[in-house]
Structures are given as structure tokens and as C-alpha cells.
Amino acid sequence: MIVEILSMGSCWRESSDHRPLVWNTSGVADLRGTSPRSKVRGQVRFHARLLNEALGTTGLRNSAWHASAVSERLGFRGLALERRAAHMSASEWFLASVTERLAGTLDDTSFDPENVQLISLSNWRGAQEALILARRTAWLRGGMGTAIFTPNAPDGDWTVRSW
């Protein structure tokens, strides 16, 4: 599947056993800095060489990738971004991170079941960040309103209707 990156989670990690892998997940600011305070555990995996290449050319935002399907193993969700896709490739999914500032706090019923795949969700003391895959016109329903996803729209990726 083709995934376009709109935004990443705020927590990055590198492999501790010298494998050339880098992971990204959701995180929130806590007493130690930005940490994954996982309510739903998951991550996006890159090969370090590909990530460095992407950062050195056009960056990650709006870059398209061939990706694995989201998998779950032992309660841990994962998505692997395997290689860059051609610039004009049509994206099936969009990778985005959202915080509680978008539409309020999210829970298990907040995600459009047909058009959103939750990768990870971090939550600590009212701060929240979710890392999701979304299709066009997906919705999120939070404590303050509903957000409709319209990727790369002139006035932003999300349209929010407050309660």
C-alpha cells in the first residue's frame, strides 16, 4: 500500500543492537521530556538509510512510501515504511499524528472504524497524541468536537466542528 506522511509522532528511537532501524511512535511531554506514555502501543519502522535519505532530500512531510499493512503482535501494532514511492504515486493512506488540541481527548470510540487505523496512542495528565493512518474524509470524534480529514487542503488537513 502507498502511505503519504503528513506528520509523525513526537517520539523517535534508534535500534540499541546496532541494526539500521529507526522507530517513531506517539509521545507526550512528561517529567523526563517527550516519552511514549502508551495507552495503545505501536510504532512506525524505517530503515535508517532510507530515513536519512528522505530527511536529506525533500524531508518527510508529503513523502510517499510503500508500506506494509498494519500488523499486531502480542498487543503491539506496527507499520513498516519499506521504500520511497514514486513522487506521483496516489496515496491510499495518510500517516498523521493528532493531539488533544484538535478535537479534545480521544477514546476507543473516537475513530472512524472504516477509514482510520490507530497505530499508537499516548496519554498522560490530559496531554494526548495519537499516531494514525487515515483515508480521505475520515473522522475523529473527541470531547470538544469532530474533525474531518481532508489531506493537503489549503486551510489545513483537518476541518473541526466544535460542540
N, C-alpha and C positions, 0 to 999 in steps of 0.2 A: 504494500500500500504506500501511497505518497503522502507524506506529512509535511506541512509547512510550519515553521517555527515562528510564532508571533511573540512569545515571551517564555522565559524559563523560570524555574523555581529559584529561590534565593539561596539554596544550599548546594555547594559543589564539593565533591570528594574525589580523590585520586586513589588508585589501587595501592594498597600497602605492601603487596607482594611483588612489586616491580613489573606487573603486567601493564601493557599500554592501554589502560582503561580509565575513563573518567565518568563519574555519575553525577546526575543532577536530580534534586528532589525538592519538595516544598520545605519551607522552614519559617520560623518566626524569631523575632528578637527576644532573647531571654537574658538572664544574668551572665551568660558566657559569650554573648554575641548573637549570631544567627545560627540556630540549631534546628534540626528536624525534631519537632515535637509531634511525632506521628500518631494520629488517630487512625488513619489508613496508611499502611506502609507501602511504598513503591518508589520506583526511580526510573530515570531515562539513562540509558547507557550509550556512550560514544567510544569509538576507538580514538585514543589521544591524538594520533597523527591526523585523523580526519577533522577533529575538533580544532586543532591548531591551524590547519589549512583553512578551515572556514573562518576562523577569527582573523586570520591574516589577509583574507581577500575581501569578501563583502560583509563579513560578520554573520551572526546567526539569524537576526531578525529578517523575516521573509525568505529565508533559505528553505529549499525543498529537499527532502530526504526520502530515500527508500527505507522503509521501516518494517520491523516485524509486527505481527499482531500483538496486542497487549496480552500478556500471559500472567497467570497467577500460580505461584508455587509456594506451598507452606504459608499461605496468608500474606505473601509478598508479591505485589504487582510489578511488572517490568515491561519496558518498551526499549527495543534496541534500534538506534538510528545507525543503519548499516553503511550507507554511502550517499553522497550527494546525488540528487536527481537533476536532470537537465533543467535549465533555467525556465523554460516554458512549460514544464510539466504541470498538469492540472492536479491540484491538491484535493485529496479525498477527505483528509482530516487536518485540523489545525491544532498545534500544541500551544497551550496558553496557561499562564498562571493568573489566578484571581485572588484577591484578598477580601476581607470582610468589608472593606470600604466600597466595594462595587454595589452590592445589594443587601448587605448585612450578613450575619452569621449563617453558614450553610450546615445542613444536617443530611442524613441519609435520603430524605425525600426531596432534596433541593435540586436534583439533577435530572434533565430531560433523559428518560430511560432509553430512547431510541437514537439520540444524537450526541450524547456525552458519555465518554468513558473516563472515569476517575482513575488517575494514576496514584496520586498521594494527597493526603490532607493532613496538615499540621495545625495544631490548635494549642494556645497557651495564654491564659489570663485575658481572654477576649480578643486576642490577635489570632488571625487565621489566614492560611494560604493554602490554596488547592492547586494542584497541577493536573490539567485535564487535556483530553483530546476532544475536540468538538467539531461537528459538521456545521455548515451554514444553517442559519435560523435556529440553532439550538437555544435552549433557555436554561437559566438558573433561577431558582426562587429562594430568596433569602429573607431574613427577618425584616428588612426595610423595603423590599420590592422585588420586581422581576427584571432580569437582564436578558435581552435578546442578542444573540451573537450574529454580527454582520462583519466578517473579516475584511480588513483593509478598506473600510468605509471612510470617506473624507473626514467625518467628525468622530472617528474612533471605532474600535472593534465591537463595542458593546453599547446598546441603547437601553437605558434603565428607566423603568416606570416605577416610581416610588409609591408606597402605600399612602 
